């Protein structure tokens, strides 16, 4: 007697059919345009990375013939402020802008599986309403009038699923918008799609049974990152002007690193986080580690443009937000103080030694900054408590027994993704006493880490403040599928609630390979040992990293979110050889 298919199979088929039906026939790529290797949904979950062809798809939207010359110009020419100005001044219609981005998002999805919920019909209807309002009144609907944006699948949108890749949550549409969605719409932005995530939202490679695996458009051998991997792929392919993700262990910064774009993890309370489906027990984030929401974009300027509108209004929409101020770009220069901007270099977390190309890119950026007018560079000694942060963050993330998520998965007969097998299991929930002790340890770490932001001068007893630090995003380059290793370089700054961003620097080059040269530093522990496998020529062909983006992480003290933008701007201008504008100095 044949065994019965698990319940999730039929639901996944229905969900895929629904997704496909949301893409107009005239937006579908001809079969010959899609590179070989776009495997079926089930195959994409289990296939090893060696099965994929070494191929990127970044140029296909430009060469496939589906987008008109004007649609290519709309989706490639402008930054956020420039595109909004074109619409508010009447030179472009919101409808033609939104249609161009919806079409490009559809193309991106067919190449990477980045979408979960295409919202093209309702987005175009909203764009027509914006055009009508502008024509009738002569005024735009908010400062982001007509701007096409996208959000991670977990954000609720009324009438749309927030299935987060779980068949148990499919076909159960949300009854209300997440506060962030309401805020974006009040600003005039148009949400065109929701994007793919990993099963459990707890891995750094976006793969699940409902939607399959999101592929990295730069090279499908590399992970797209997670848990905001679909958003990273869509933004990288210019299918959205700005995407919104969440971050508790690195879920904004990791996809940004993997796809060579900019990610911004703000402090808690800056961007509305509520109104999401997490598959976890309600209120978990209030008692453990607090996840945050933030943007992914293709430039520092676009992050500034978005945060400048969100931060001052967030408290009016999110019960989890605090009053915030974000200076308008026109007045940033007026706020400059008569001193240098001090950037510290933190080379390691003391737990996992960065691989040679990561150390090299950090040193390159530091040397560039040392020759940048108005910038002072200092080395940051390893704080003694920093190596403790990864384990502490991990325990606070896993304070429950995991049963809520596993019940959802098992109820439909789903298997865990390969990376999760052996890593995720039912545990034992922390007691109130245990949780209180962990939070007390967290407070001790926070107090000790405050010292990192001051440098004592031998000539003076006055402490001098460090404005920002740069450090690795990860201790390894962009890895192959399911091989992302250490999360401590990103989860630490959620534990500490420090705003942190990602700035891409350059591509991995032949000179970074160091073929035949092994690492000589002593192995620090199990995480470090695992990280070495991504460089050991017995376990990896280092040439797989060629062409991958190398990035740095930028961090500022708690609630210094605008200072993080300024630091990212300084670093970005320096590494791109554009110099530092006077408005970038504090």
C-alpha positions in Angstrom: 0.0 0.0 0.0 1.5 3.3 -1.1 2.3 5.7 1.7 0.2 8.9 1.9 1.8 12.2 1.0 2.4 14.5 4.0 -0.2 17.2 4.3 2.2 20.0 3.4 2.7 18.8 -0.1 -0.8 19.7 -1.4 -0.7 23.0 0.5 2.6 23.9 -1.1 1.3 23.1 -4.5 -1.7 25.4 -4.0 0.5 28.1 -2.7 2.8 27.9 -5.7 -0.2 28.0 -8.0 -1.4 31.1 -6.2 1.9 32.8 -6.5 2.3 31.9 -10.2 -1.2 33.3 -10.9 -0.2 36.7 -9.5 2.4 37.1 -12.2 0.8 38.3 -15.5 1.6 36.1 -18.5 3.2 38.9 -20.3 5.7 39.3 -17.5 6.9 35.7 -17.7 10.4 35.0 -18.9 10.8 32.7 -21.9 12.2 29.4 -20.9 15.4 29.8 -22.8 16.2 33.0 -20.8 16.2 31.3 -17.5 19.6 29.6 -16.9 19.7 25.9 -16.4 19.7 24.8 -12.8 16.4 26.4 -11.7 15.4 23.3 -9.9 11.9 22.4 -8.7 10.9 23.5 -5.2 11.5 20.2 -3.6 14.9 19.8 -5.3 16.0 23.3 -4.4 15.7 22.4 -0.7 17.9 19.3 -0.6 20.4 19.7 -3.5 24.0 20.3 -2.5 25.7 23.5 -3.7 28.0 21.7 -6.1 24.9 20.8 -8.2 24.4 24.5 -9.1 26.1 26.0 -12.1 28.3 28.9 -11.3 26.1 31.6 -12.7 24.7 35.0 -11.8 21.5 36.5 -13.1 21.9 40.2 -12.4 22.0 41.2 -16.1 18.9 39.3 -17.2 16.3 42.0 -16.3 18.2 44.3 -18.6 18.7 41.8 -21.5 15.5 39.7 -21.4 13.4 42.1 -23.4 10.5 42.2 -21.0 11.2 45.7 -19.6 10.9 48.7 -21.9 13.7 51.2 -22.2 11.7 53.6 -20.0 11.1 50.8 -17.3 14.8 50.1 -17.3 15.5 53.8 -16.7 12.8 54.0 -14.0 14.2 51.0 -12.1 17.9 51.9 -12.5 18.4 55.7 -12.8 17.1 57.2 -9.5 17.7 57.1 -5.8 14.8 57.3 -3.4 14.6 61.1 -3.3 15.2 61.5 -7.0 12.4 59.0 -7.9 9.9 60.6 -5.6 10.7 64.0 -7.0 10.0 62.8 -10.5 6.6 61.7 -9.4 5.7 64.6 -7.2 6.7 67.0 -10.0 4.6 65.2 -12.5 7.4 64.0 -14.8 6.6 60.4 -14.0 3.3 58.8 -13.0 3.2 56.6 -9.9 1.4 54.0 -11.9 4.2 53.7 -14.5 6.9 53.6 -11.7 5.1 50.9 -9.7 4.4 48.9 -12.9 8.1 49.0 -13.8 9.2 47.8 -10.4 6.4 45.1 -10.2 7.5 43.8 -13.6 11.2 43.8 -12.5 10.2 42.1 -9.2 8.4 39.4 -11.2 11.5 38.8 -13.3 13.7 38.7 -10.2 11.4 36.1 -8.7 11.6 33.8 -11.7 15.4 33.9 -11.4 15.8 33.7 -7.6 12.5 32.7 -5.9 12.6 35.8 -3.8 8.9 36.5 -3.5 6.2 34.9 -1.4 3.2 37.2 -2.0 3.3 39.4 -5.2 0.9 42.3 -4.5 1.0 43.7 -8.0 -2.7 44.3 -8.6 -3.3 46.1 -5.4 0.0 48.0 -5.8 -1.1 49.3 -9.2 -4.5 50.2 -7.9 -2.9 52.2 -5.1 -0.6 53.9 -7.6 -3.5 55.0 -9.7 -5.1 56.5 -6.5 -1.9 58.4 -5.8 -1.9 59.8 -9.3 -5.5 60.8 -9.1 -4.9 62.6 -5.7 -1.9 64.5 -7.1 -3.9 65.5 -10.2 -6.9 66.7 -8.1 -5.1 68.4 -5.3 -1.7 69.3 -6.6 -0.1 67.8 -3.5 1.5 64.4 -3.0 0.4 61.8 -0.6 3.3 62.0 1.8 7.1 62.4 1.4 7.4 58.9 -0.2 4.6 59.4 -2.7 4.6 56.4 -5.1 7.8 54.8 -3.8 7.8 51.1 -4.5 8.9 49.1 -1.4 8.8 45.5 -0.2 8.6 43.8 3.1 9.7 40.5 4.6 7.0 37.8 4.6 6.5 38.0 8.4 5.0 41.5 8.2 1.2 41.3 8.2 -0.8 42.9 5.4 -4.5 42.8 5.6 -6.0 40.1 3.4 -2.6 38.5 2.7 -0.9 35.4 4.2 2.0 35.7 6.5 2.8 32.0 6.2 6.6 32.5 6.9 7.2 29.4 4.8 5.1 27.1 7.0 2.2 25.2 5.4 0.4 25.3 8.7 0.1 29.1 8.4 -0.8 29.2 4.7 -4.2 30.4 3.5 -4.8 32.2 6.7 -4.7 35.9 5.7 -3.9 38.6 8.2 -6.8 40.7 9.4 -4.9 43.9 9.9 -1.7 45.6 8.7 1.5 45.6 10.7 2.2 49.2 12.1 5.2 49.5 9.8 3.0 48.8 6.7 0.5 51.4 7.9 3.3 53.9 8.4 4.8 53.3 5.0 1.4 53.7 3.3 0.8 56.9 5.2 4.0 58.3 3.8 2.8 57.5 0.3 5.0 54.4 -0.3 3.5 51.4 -2.2 4.1 47.9 -1.0 4.6 45.7 -4.1 5.5 42.3 -2.6 6.4 40.2 0.4 9.6 38.2 0.3 11.0 34.8 1.2 12.5 33.6 4.4 13.9 30.4 5.9 11.9 27.7 7.7 11.7 28.7 11.4 13.1 32.2 10.6 16.2 31.0 12.3 18.7 30.1 9.7 21.0 32.2 7.5 20.0 30.6 4.2 16.4 31.3 3.1 14.8 28.0 2.3 11.4 26.4 3.1 8.9 23.9 1.8 6.3 26.4 0.6 8.5 28.6 -1.6 11.8 26.7 -2.0 15.2 28.3 -1.7 16.0 31.9 -2.6 19.0 32.0 -4.8 21.7 34.6 -4.7 21.4 36.6 -8.0 25.2 37.3 -8.0 26.0 33.6 -8.0 23.7 30.8 -7.2 26.5 28.9 -5.5 26.5 31.5 -2.7 23.9 31.7 -0.1 21.5 34.6 -0.3 21.6 34.9 3.4 18.7 34.9 5.9 16.4 35.3 7.4 15.6 38.3 5.1 17.2 36.6 2.1 14.3 37.2 -0.3 14.4 40.9 0.4 18.1 41.0 -0.2 17.8 39.3 -3.6 14.9 41.5 -4.6 16.6 44.8 -3.6 19.9 43.7 -5.2 18.1 43.0 -8.5 16.3 46.4 -8.4 12.9 44.9 -8.0 12.2 47.2 -5.1 13.6 50.6 -4.1 13.9 49.7 -0.4 13.1 46.5 1.5 12.3 46.0 5.1 13.5 43.0 7.1 14.0 42.1 10.7 17.1 41.3 12.7 17.7 39.3 15.9 20.9 37.4 15.0 21.9 39.3 11.8 18.9 38.8 9.5 19.2 42.2 7.9 23.0 42.4 7.8 23.7 38.9 6.6 21.7 39.2 3.4 23.2 42.6 2.8 26.6 41.2 3.1 25.8 38.2 0.9 24.4 40.3 -1.9 26.6 43.4 -1.8 24.0 45.9 -0.7 23.5 48.1 2.4 21.7 46.9 5.5 20.7 49.0 8.6 19.8 47.4 11.9 18.5 50.2 14.1 18.3 50.4 17.9 15.2 48.9 19.5 12.2 51.3 19.2 13.2 53.2 16.0 11.2 51.3 13.5 7.8 49.6 14.3 8.3 45.9 14.8 4.9 44.7 15.9 2.2 43.1 13.8 4.3 40.2 12.6 3.9 36.4 12.4 6.9 34.7 14.0 5.7 31.2 14.6 6.7 31.8 18.2 4.7 32.3 21.3 3.3 35.8 21.6 5.4 38.2 23.7 8.7 36.2 23.5 10.6 39.2 22.2 9.5 41.2 25.3 11.3 38.8 27.7 14.3 37.5 25.8 16.2 39.1 23.0 14.5 42.0 21.3 14.4 41.7 17.5 14.2 44.9 15.4 13.0 45.9 12.0 15.0 48.0 9.5 15.8 48.7 5.8 17.9 47.1 3.1 18.8 49.4 0.2 21.3 50.0 -2.6 22.9 53.1 -1.1 23.5 54.9 2.2 21.6 57.9 0.8 18.5 55.7 0.4 18.7 54.4 4.0 18.9 58.1 5.1 15.9 59.0 3.0 13.8 56.3 4.5 14.9 56.6 8.1 14.4 60.3 8.0 10.7 59.8 7.4 10.2 56.7 9.7 12.0 57.6 12.8 10.2 60.9 13.7 6.8 59.2 13.1 7.4 55.7 14.5 6.0 56.5 18.0 2.7 57.4 16.4 2.3 53.9 14.8 4.2 51.4 16.9 3.5 50.7 20.6 7.1 49.4 20.6 8.6 52.6 19.5 10.0 55.7 21.2 10.2 59.3 20.3 12.9 59.9 17.7 14.6 62.7 15.8 16.4 62.4 12.5 17.9 65.5 11.0 16.9 66.4 7.5 19.8 66.2 5.1 19.7 69.9 4.5 20.6 70.7 8.1 23.1 67.8 8.7 26.1 70.1 8.0 24.8 72.7 10.4 25.1 70.1 13.2 28.8 69.5 12.7 30.9 69.9 15.7 34.5 71.2 15.5 36.3 67.9 16.0 37.2 64.8 14.1 35.0 61.8 13.6 36.7 59.0 15.5 36.4 55.4 14.1 37.6 52.4 16.1 38.8 49.2 14.5 37.7 46.0 16.2 39.4 43.1 14.5 37.9 40.1 16.3 35.2 39.1 18.7 37.7 36.9 20.5 35.6 33.8 19.8 36.1 33.2 16.1 39.2 34.4 14.3 38.3 36.1 11.0 39.6 34.3 7.9 42.5 36.2 6.1 40.4 38.0 3.4 38.1 39.4 6.2 41.1 40.7 8.1 42.5 42.1 4.9 39.4 44.0 4.0 39.1 45.5 7.5 42.7 46.6 7.3 42.2 48.1 3.9 39.2 50.2 5.1 41.2 51.3 8.2 44.1 52.4 6.0 41.8 54.3 3.7 40.1 56.0 6.6 43.5 57.0 8.0 44.1 59.1 4.9 40.6 60.6 5.0 40.4 64.2 6.2 38.4 64.8 9.3 38.6 61.1 10.4 40.7 59.7 13.2 41.3 56.0 13.3 42.1 54.1 16.5 42.5 50.4 17.4 39.9 49.0 19.8 41.4 46.5 22.3 39.2 43.3 22.6 36.7 43.9 25.4 37.1 41.1 27.9 33.3 40.3 27.9 32.9 40.4 24.1 33.5 36.6 23.6 30.6 35.9 26.0 28.1 37.8 23.9 27.3 35.1 21.3 26.4 32.4 23.9 24.4 34.9 26.0 22.4 36.0 22.9 21.8 32.4 21.9 20.4 31.5 25.2 18.1 34.5 25.3 16.9 33.6 21.7 16.1 30.1 22.9 14.5 30.8 26.2 11.4 28.6 25.4 11.3 24.9 24.6 10.8 25.4 20.9 7.6 23.5 20.9 5.4 26.2 19.4 7.4 26.3 16.1 8.0 22.5 16.0 4.3 21.8 16.6 3.4 23.9 13.5 6.1 22.1 11.4 5.2 18.6 12.6 1.4 19.2 12.3 1.8 19.2 8.5 4.4 16.5 8.2 7.1 18.9 7.2 10.7 17.8 7.5 13.2 20.2 8.9 15.5 21.9 6.3 18.9 20.1 6.0 20.7 22.8 7.9 18.3 22.6 10.8 18.4 18.8 11.1 20.4 18.0 14.2 20.4 21.6 15.3 16.8 22.2 16.2 15.0 20.1 18.7 12.6 20.4 21.6 14.3 21.7 24.7 13.5 22.8 28.2 12.1 26.3 28.7 14.0 28.6 31.1 12.6 29.2 34.5 11.9 32.8 35.6 14.9 32.5 37.9 17.2 31.4 35.0 15.9 34.1 32.7 16.4 36.8 35.4 20.0 35.6 35.9 20.6 35.7 32.1 19.3 39.3 32.0 21.5 40.2 34.9 24.5 38.8 33.0 23.4 40.9 30.0 23.4 44.0 32.1 26.9 43.3 33.4 28.1 42.8 29.8 26.4 46.1 28.7 28.1 48.0 31.5 31.5 46.6 30.6 31.0 47.2 26.9 30.3 50.9 27.6 34.1 51.3 28.1 34.6 50.5 24.4 33.3 53.9 23.5 35.8 55.9 25.5 39.5 56.1 25.1 41.6 57.5 27.9 44.3 60.0 27.0 47.7 59.8 28.9 47.9 63.6 28.6 44.4 64.2 30.0 42.1 62.5 32.4 39.2 63.4 30.1 37.8 60.4 28.2 37.5 60.8 24.5 34.5 59.3 22.8 34.7 56.8 19.9 32.0 57.7 17.4 31.8 54.4 15.5 33.6 51.1 15.2 34.1 48.9 12.2 34.4 45.2 12.5 33.6 42.1 10.4 30.0 41.2 9.5 31.1 37.6 9.6 34.4 35.9 10.1 34.3 34.4 6.6 33.4 35.5 3.0 30.0 34.9 1.5 29.8 31.1 1.7 28.2 28.4 -0.3 24.6 27.3 0.4 23.9 26.2 4.0 27.5 26.9 5.0 27.1 30.2 6.9 29.0 29.7 10.1 29.3 32.2 13.0 26.5 34.5 14.0 28.3 36.1 16.9 29.5 39.1 14.9 25.9 40.1 14.3 23.9 38.7 17.2 26.2 40.5 19.7 25.0 43.9 18.6 21.3 42.9 19.1 22.2 41.7 22.6 23.8 45.1 23.3 21.1 47.0 21.3 23.8 48.9 19.3 22.7 50.1 15.8 24.7 48.3 13.2 25.0 48.6 9.4 26.7 46.9 6.5 28.8 48.7 3.9 30.0 46.8 0.8 33.6 47.5 -0.1 34.9 45.5 -3.0 34.7 42.1 -4.7 36.8 39.1 -3.6 39.9 39.1 -5.9 42.6 36.6 -6.9 45.0 38.2 -4.5 42.7 37.3 -1.6 43.0 33.5 -2.3 46.4 32.9 -0.7 46.4 29.4 -2.4 48.6 27.0 -0.5 48.8 29.2 2.6 47.1 27.9 5.8 46.0 29.9 8.9 48.6 29.7 11.6 46.6 31.2 14.5 45.6 28.7 17.2 42.1 27.3 17.1 40.0 29.1 19.7 37.1 26.6 20.1 34.4 24.7 18.2 33.0 27.8 16.4 36.5 28.7 15.3 37.2 25.2 14.2 34.0 25.2 12.1 35.0 28.5 10.6 38.4 27.2 9.5 36.6 24.6 7.3 35.5 27.5 5.1 39.2 28.2 4.4 40.8 24.8 4.7 41.7 23.8 1.1 40.8 20.2 2.1 37.2 21.2 2.7 36.6 24.0 0.3 37.8 25.3 -3.0 38.7 28.9 -2.2 38.1 29.9 -5.7 34.3 29.7 -5.0 34.7 33.1 -3.3 36.0 34.9 -6.3 33.8 37.9 -7.2 31.8 37.7 -4.0 31.2 41.0 -2.1 33.4 41.8 0.8 31.8 44.2 3.3 32.4 45.7 6.7 30.0 46.2 9.6 29.7 49.6 11.2 28.4 50.0 14.8 27.6 53.0 17.0 26.4 53.3 20.6 22.8 52.5 21.7 20.2 54.9 20.2 22.9 56.7 18.1 21.1 55.7 14.9 21.7 58.8 12.9 25.3 58.7 13.9 25.4 55.2 12.4 24.1 56.6 9.1 26.8 59.4 9.2 29.5 56.8 9.9 28.3 54.6 7.1 28.4 57.6 4.8 31.9 58.5 5.8 33.1 55.0 5.2 31.2 54.5 2.0 32.6 57.7 0.5 36.1 56.8 1.6 36.2 53.3 0.2 34.5 54.4 -3.1 37.0 57.2 -3.5 34.5 60.0 -3.3 36.0 61.7 -0.3 34.0 62.9 2.7 31.6 65.8 2.4 31.5 68.4 5.2 28.1 67.2 6.1 29.5 63.8 7.0 31.5 65.2 9.9 30.1 65.5 13.4 
